[in-house]
């Protein structure tokens, strides 16, 4: 630390004194003279040594914070970045994130489709539910609904949540017009222009779009085999102080990775320590192909840091456009206000239909039916990947409806063109990584492709990979 007290100041320079001091400290950090997480001298001590006033040192430290070279702990002091300054990722601020899927072509083998076959939709049950509702309420079935949602449905959802290990009250539940709206209203309620949001890398592009269009900065946390890199999460939290961490505990989109219990607990500890909220997106938890019990992050959330969002689009019918959020008490009112300004309320008719269905029909048996179907498709898809993609690397998740594949092909534009020649459409990896200009990854969704087309598509993908690598 003696180097810090020997900083030379040129009072004749046009560069402000605070910046001269900041740049000198930055150089010591950059060349490794000051170790990661080492504490900088107290403001008064530094000011006295360099014969400047306290405000100059405060400005120098703030300047270094803006460069992410240091971080501060209230009441403790200022510390050197835990990450080498050259390795600190820059936030993503590009608002031109790609949100739409690839254009569809008639007859194409469409690996971007995340829906289930319509034959699996519980249409007969909903036909009976609709008749029951009209017989019971007549015109009242179409009446306007409270913005937070139909109270009996919120009560029913509390019972449903118990099957996922989550305890909630009707007052903590907000009915949504789909899961995407949940992400959007959390962004609207909590974030302001310039705020930092953490996401997994890679992640769901609908979420990054919602954050970027709010004018936020996105910092990506790399994924490992059992969840995100916790060390990176904490180190970057020290530097960026995020407002939100968006994540999926199970069968993450697009990788299919699930979090270990240890990492889930650590995330909650870090959320409390660094004062951020977690959006837990339950998009695919019901597609669990193991006998292991699902334990959402929200089930462990005794500090009330997690906004749990669940949609019924995948497990029932996408056209219902209904989901819900379990809201932490501190941001409860803000989320309800954001929902009201978004669309006032979700369709009361759909809410009442869903409530009758969940109470009077065996929704768990329905989920088991779609899980059995999807697991069979998953095993078929993995079989063909093992057979036809020897030159690619891919994760074999314990659930999900897609496979995340590293093709090893750098020229993704040419790769996509060759796929289109074979009438094949895939989701390119760059969609899920807004910070990257290119990606060798693709995502193959198998849930709505018959076995014949599934084999043909994966076989042709393998042939194209082999052909491109041999050139």
C-alpha positions in Angstrom: 0.0 0.0 0.0 3.0 2.3 0.3 2.8 2.8 -3.5 -0.5 4.6 -3.0 1.1 7.3 -0.7 3.8 8.0 -3.3 1.4 9.0 -6.1 2.6 12.1 -7.9 0.2 14.9 -8.6 0.7 17.5 -11.3 -1.2 20.5 -10.2 -0.4 22.2 -13.5 -2.1 19.5 -15.5 -5.5 20.1 -17.1 -6.5 16.6 -15.8 -8.5 16.9 -12.5 -6.5 15.9 -9.4 -9.1 13.3 -8.5 -8.7 11.6 -11.9 -4.9 11.7 -11.7 -5.1 9.9 -8.4 -7.7 7.5 -9.8 -5.7 6.7 -12.9 -2.6 6.1 -10.7 -4.5 3.6 -8.5 -6.0 2.0 -11.6 -2.5 1.3 -13.0 -1.5 -0.3 -9.7 -4.6 -2.5 -9.8 -4.1 -3.3 -13.5 -0.4 -4.4 -13.1 -1.2 -6.5 -10.0 0.5 -4.4 -7.4 -2.7 -4.1 -5.5 -4.2 -7.6 -4.9 -7.8 -8.5 -5.5 -10.1 -7.7 -2.6 -7.4 -5.7 -0.8 -8.6 -2.7 1.0 -7.7 0.8 -0.1 -6.6 3.3 2.6 -9.2 5.2 4.5 -10.3 8.5 2.8 -8.8 10.7 5.5 -5.5 8.9 5.6 -5.2 9.0 1.9 -6.1 12.7 1.7 -3.6 13.6 4.4 -0.8 11.6 2.8 -1.3 13.2 -0.7 -2.1 16.6 0.8 -5.5 17.0 -0.8 -9.0 17.4 0.7 -11.2 14.4 1.5 -13.7 15.2 -1.3 -10.9 14.7 -3.8 -10.2 11.2 -2.6 -14.0 10.4 -2.5 -14.2 11.5 -6.1 -11.1 9.4 -7.0 -12.7 6.3 -5.4 -16.0 7.0 -7.1 -14.2 7.4 -10.4 -12.6 3.9 -9.8 -16.0 2.5 -9.0 -17.3 3.7 -12.3 -14.5 1.8 -14.0 -15.4 -1.3 -11.9 -11.8 -1.3 -10.6 -13.0 -1.1 -7.0 -16.1 -1.8 -5.0 -17.3 -0.4 -1.6 -18.9 -1.9 1.5 -20.9 0.6 3.5 -19.2 1.3 6.8 -16.3 -0.9 5.9 -14.4 0.8 3.1 -13.3 0.5 -0.5 -11.7 -2.7 -2.0 -9.9 -3.7 -5.1 -12.0 -5.6 -7.7 -12.0 -9.4 -7.1 -11.6 -9.8 -10.9 -8.6 -8.6 -13.0 -9.8 -5.4 -14.6 -9.1 -6.7 -18.1 -11.4 -9.6 -17.5 -14.4 -7.6 -16.2 -17.3 -8.1 -18.6 -18.9 -5.0 -20.1 -22.7 -4.8 -19.7 -24.9 -5.5 -22.7 -26.9 -2.4 -23.6 -27.9 -3.2 -27.2 -31.6 -2.7 -27.6 -31.8 -4.6 -30.9 -31.9 -8.0 -29.3 -33.6 -10.6 -31.5 -36.9 -11.6 -30.0 -38.7 -13.3 -32.8 -38.2 -16.8 -33.9 -37.0 -17.8 -37.4 -39.5 -17.3 -40.2 -41.5 -20.5 -40.8 -41.5 -22.3 -44.1 -44.4 -24.6 -45.2 -43.4 -28.2 -44.6 -40.2 -27.4 -42.8 -38.8 -29.5 -39.9 -39.2 -26.8 -37.3 -36.9 -27.2 -34.3 -37.8 -23.8 -32.9 -41.4 -24.9 -31.9 -41.7 -25.2 -28.1 -45.3 -26.2 -28.0 -46.9 -29.6 -27.6 -49.1 -31.3 -30.2 -52.7 -30.0 -30.0 -53.9 -33.6 -29.5 -52.5 -33.3 -25.9 -54.5 -30.2 -25.1 -57.2 -30.9 -22.5 -59.9 -29.5 -24.9 -62.7 -31.9 -23.8 -62.2 -31.0 -20.2 -62.2 -27.3 -21.0 -65.4 -27.7 -23.1 -67.1 -29.1 -20.0 -65.6 -26.4 -17.8 -66.9 -23.7 -20.1 -70.4 -25.1 -20.0 -70.3 -25.5 -16.3 -69.1 -21.9 -15.9 -71.9 -20.5 -18.1 -74.5 -22.6 -16.4 -73.3 -21.3 -13.0 -72.8 -17.6 -13.8 -74.4 -16.8 -17.1 -73.3 -13.2 -18.1 -71.3 -12.8 -14.9 -68.7 -15.1 -16.4 -67.7 -12.2 -18.6 -67.6 -9.5 -15.9 -64.5 -7.3 -15.3 -62.0 -8.8 -12.9 -59.9 -7.4 -10.0 -56.4 -6.5 -11.2 -54.6 -8.8 -8.9 -56.7 -11.7 -10.1 -59.8 -13.8 -9.3 -59.5 -14.5 -5.5 -60.8 -18.1 -5.7 -58.2 -18.9 -8.3 -55.5 -17.4 -6.1 -56.7 -19.6 -3.3 -56.6 -22.7 -5.6 -53.0 -21.8 -6.8 -51.9 -21.8 -3.2 -52.9 -25.5 -3.1 -51.3 -26.2 -6.4 -48.0 -24.6 -5.2 -47.8 -27.0 -2.2 -47.1 -29.7 -4.8 -44.0 -27.8 -5.7 -42.9 -27.2 -2.1 -43.9 -23.6 -2.1 -46.1 -22.0 0.6 -48.0 -18.9 -0.4 -51.0 -16.9 0.5 -53.7 -15.6 -2.0 -52.5 -12.0 -1.1 -49.0 -12.8 -2.4 -50.2 -14.1 -5.8 -50.6 -11.9 -8.9 -52.4 -13.4 -11.9 -50.6 -12.7 -15.2 -51.4 -12.8 -18.9 -48.6 -15.4 -19.4 -45.1 -15.8 -18.1 -43.6 -13.2 -20.4 -45.8 -10.5 -18.9 -44.5 -11.5 -15.4 -41.0 -10.8 -16.5 -42.1 -7.5 -18.0 -44.0 -6.2 -15.0 -41.2 -7.1 -12.6 -38.9 -5.1 -14.9 -41.4 -2.2 -14.9 -41.9 -2.3 -11.1 -38.3 -2.6 -10.0 -36.0 -1.3 -12.7 -35.1 2.2 -14.0 -33.0 3.3 -16.9 -29.3 2.3 -16.4 -30.0 -0.4 -13.7 -27.9 -3.6 -13.9 -29.6 -6.9 -14.3 -27.8 -10.3 -14.1 -28.9 -13.1 -16.3 -27.5 -16.6 -16.9 -25.3 -17.1 -20.0 -27.0 -18.2 -22.2 -30.5 -17.3 -21.3 -34.1 -16.8 -22.6 -34.1 -14.0 -25.1 -37.6 -12.9 -24.2 -36.3 -11.9 -20.7 -33.2 -10.0 -22.1 -35.6 -8.2 -24.4 -37.8 -7.0 -21.5 -34.8 -5.8 -19.6 -33.0 -4.1 -22.5 -36.2 -2.3 -23.6 -36.3 -0.8 -20.0 -32.9 0.8 -20.7 -31.1 -1.6 -18.4 -27.6 -3.0 -18.6 -27.3 -6.8 -18.7 -24.3 -8.6 -17.2 -24.2 -12.3 -18.0 -23.2 -15.0 -15.5 -21.6 -18.2 -17.1 -23.3 -21.5 -16.6 -21.7 -24.6 -15.2 -23.0 -28.2 -15.1 -24.9 -27.6 -11.9 -26.0 -24.0 -12.3 -24.4 -20.6 -12.8 -20.8 -19.8 -11.7 -21.4 -18.8 -8.1 -17.9 -17.2 -7.8 -18.5 -15.1 -10.8 -22.0 -14.2 -9.5 -20.6 -12.9 -6.2 -17.5 -11.1 -7.7 -19.7 -9.3 -10.3 -22.3 -8.5 -7.6 -19.6 -6.7 -5.7 -18.8 -4.5 -8.7 -22.2 -4.0 -10.4 -24.7 -4.2 -7.5 -27.5 -5.6 -9.6 -31.2 -5.0 -9.0 -32.3 -8.4 -10.3 -30.9 -11.8 -11.2 -33.0 -13.7 -13.7 -32.7 -17.4 -13.7 -34.3 -20.9 -14.0 -33.6 -23.5 -11.3 -34.5 -26.5 -13.5 -34.1 -27.3 -17.1 -32.8 -23.9 -17.9 -33.5 -22.4 -21.3 -31.7 -23.1 -23.5 -29.1 -25.4 -21.9 -31.4 -27.7 -19.9 -29.1 -27.4 -16.9 -30.5 -27.7 -13.3 -29.1 -26.1 -10.2 -27.7 -28.0 -7.3 -29.2 -27.5 -3.9 -25.9 -25.9 -2.7 -26.0 -23.3 -5.4 -29.6 -22.5 -4.9 -28.9 -21.8 -1.2 -25.9 -19.7 -2.1 -27.8 -17.6 -4.6 -30.3 -16.7 -1.8 -27.5 -15.8 0.5 -26.0 -13.5 -2.1 -29.3 -11.9 -2.9 -29.6 -10.9 0.7 -26.0 -9.9 1.0 -25.9 -7.7 -2.1 -29.6 -6.6 -1.9 -31.0 -7.9 -5.2 -34.2 -9.8 -6.1 -34.3 -13.0 -8.1 -36.8 -13.7 -10.8 -37.2 -17.5 -10.9 -38.9 -18.5 -14.2 -40.6 -21.8 -13.9 -41.0 -22.5 -17.6 -40.3 -26.2 -17.8 -40.2 -27.6 -14.2 -43.1 -30.0 -15.1 -40.9 -31.7 -17.8 -38.9 -33.6 -15.2 -37.8 -37.0 -16.6 -36.3 -38.3 -13.3 -37.8 -39.4 -10.0 -36.0 -36.6 -8.2 -38.4 -34.2 -6.5 -38.4 -30.6 -7.9 -37.5 -28.0 -5.3 -37.8 -24.5 -6.7 -35.6 -21.7 -5.4 -38.8 -20.1 -4.1 -39.4 -23.1 -1.8 -36.2 -22.1 0.1 -36.9 -18.4 0.1 -37.5 -17.6 3.7 -35.9 -14.1 3.2 -38.6 -13.2 0.6 -36.1 -12.4 -2.2 -37.6 -14.4 -5.1 -40.3 -13.5 -7.5 -41.5 -16.9 -8.7 -43.2 -16.9 -12.1 -45.1 -19.8 -13.6 -47.1 -20.1 -16.8 -49.7 -22.6 -17.9 -48.8 -22.2 -21.6 -46.7 -25.3 -21.8 -48.6 -27.7 -19.6 -52.2 -26.8 -20.7 -52.7 -24.7 -23.9 -50.5 -21.8 -25.1 -53.6 -19.9 -26.2 -54.8 -19.5 -22.6 -52.2 -16.8 -22.0 -52.4 -17.1 -18.2 -49.8 -17.5 -15.5 -49.1 -16.1 -12.1 -46.3 -14.7 -9.9 -45.6 -15.2 -6.2 -44.6 -11.8 -5.0 -42.2 -10.8 -2.2 -44.0 -8.5 0.3 -41.6 -5.5 -0.1 -42.3 -5.2 -3.9 -45.9 -6.5 -3.8 -47.6 -3.1 -4.3 -45.2 -2.1 -7.1 -45.8 -5.3 -9.0 -49.6 -4.9 -8.7 -49.4 -1.3 -10.0 -47.2 -2.4 -12.9 -49.8 -5.1 -13.8 -52.6 -2.6 -13.7 -50.9 -0.2 -16.0 -50.0 -3.1 -18.4 -53.5 -4.4 -19.1 -55.6 -3.7 -16.0 -56.3 -7.4 -15.5 -56.0 -10.8 -17.1 -59.2 -12.2 -18.7 -61.7 -13.0 -16.0 -63.3 -15.7 -18.1 -60.0 -17.6 -18.5 -59.3 -17.2 -14.8 -62.6 -18.7 -13.8 -62.2 -21.5 -16.3 -58.8 -22.4 -14.9 -60.1 -22.3 -11.4 -62.8 -24.8 -12.2 -60.4 -27.0 -14.1 -57.8 -27.1 -11.3 -60.5 -27.9 -8.7 -62.7 -30.4 -10.6 -60.3 -32.2 -12.9 -57.1 -34.2 -12.4 -54.5 -31.7 -13.5 -51.7 -33.8 -12.0 -52.7 -36.7 -14.3 -52.7 -34.4 -17.2 -49.2 -33.2 -16.4 -48.1 -36.8 -16.0 -49.5 -37.5 -19.5 -47.5 -34.7 -21.1 -44.4 -35.6 -19.2 -44.6 -39.2 -20.3 -45.1 -38.0 -23.9 -42.2 -35.5 -23.7 -39.9 -37.9 -22.1 -40.4 -40.4 -24.9 -39.7 -37.7 -27.4 -36.6 -36.7 -25.5 -35.2 -40.2 -25.5 -35.9 -40.5 -29.2 -34.1 -37.1 -29.9 -31.1 -38.1 -27.8 -30.9 -41.5 -29.6 -30.7 -39.7 -32.9 -28.3 -37.1 -31.6 -26.0 -39.9 -30.4 -26.3 -41.6 -33.8 -26.0 -38.7 -36.2 -24.1 -36.0 -34.3 -20.7 -37.6 -33.4 -18.9 -34.3 -34.3 -21.0 -32.2 -32.0 -21.1 -31.7 -28.2 -24.4 -31.5 -26.3 -25.9 -31.6 -22.8 -28.2 -34.4 -21.9 -30.5 -32.7 -19.5 -32.7 -34.5 -17.0 -35.7 -32.7 -18.4 -36.7 -29.9 -20.8 -38.1 -30.0 -24.4 -34.9 -29.0 -26.1 -31.2 -29.9 -26.6 -28.4 -27.4 -26.5 -25.8 -28.4 -29.1 -22.3 -27.1 -29.8 -21.9 -27.7 -33.5 -18.3 -26.4 -33.6 -19.3 -24.4 -36.7 -18.1 -20.8 -36.7 -19.9 -19.7 -39.8 -23.4 -19.8 -38.5 -24.8 -17.8 -41.4 -23.6 -20.3 -43.9 -24.7 -23.2 -41.6 -28.3 -21.7 -41.4 -28.4 -21.4 -45.2 -27.4 -25.0 -45.6 -30.1 -26.0 -43.1 -32.7 -24.0 -45.0 -31.7 -25.8 -48.2 -32.7 -29.0 -46.3 -35.9 -27.3 -45.1 -34.7 -27.3 -41.5 -35.2 -24.4 -39.0 -33.2 -24.2 -35.7 -32.8 -21.6 -33.0 -29.3 -20.2 -33.3 -27.2 -19.8 -30.1 -26.7 -16.1 -30.7 -30.4 -15.5 -29.8 -29.6 -16.6 -26.2 -26.4 -14.6 -25.8 -26.9 -10.9 -26.5 -23.2 -10.1 -25.7 -21.9 -12.3 -28.5 -21.5 -11.5 -32.2 -21.4 -15.2 -33.1 -22.1 -18.6 -31.5 -21.4 -22.2 -32.5 -24.5 -23.4 -30.6 -27.9 -24.3 -31.8 -31.0 -25.4 -29.8 -33.2 -28.2 -31.1 -36.8 -28.4 -29.7 -38.3 -31.8 -30.2 -41.7 -31.6 -28.5 -43.8 -31.1 -31.6 -42.0 -33.1 -34.3 -43.0 -36.6 -35.3 -40.3 -39.3 -35.0 -39.8 -39.6 -38.8 -39.0 -35.9 -39.2 -37.0 -35.9 -36.0 -34.7 -38.5 -37.3 -34.5 -36.9 -40.8 -33.8 -33.5 -39.4 -31.1 -34.6 -37.0 -29.5 -36.8 -39.6 -29.3 -33.9 -42.1 -27.9 -31.6 -39.4 -25.2 -34.1 -38.7 -24.4 -34.4 -42.4 -24.1 -30.6 -42.8 -21.8 -30.4 -39.7 -19.5 -33.1 -41.0 -19.5 -31.6 -44.5 -18.6 -28.1 -43.2 -15.9 -29.4 -40.9 -14.2 -31.4 -43.7 -13.8 -28.3 -45.9 
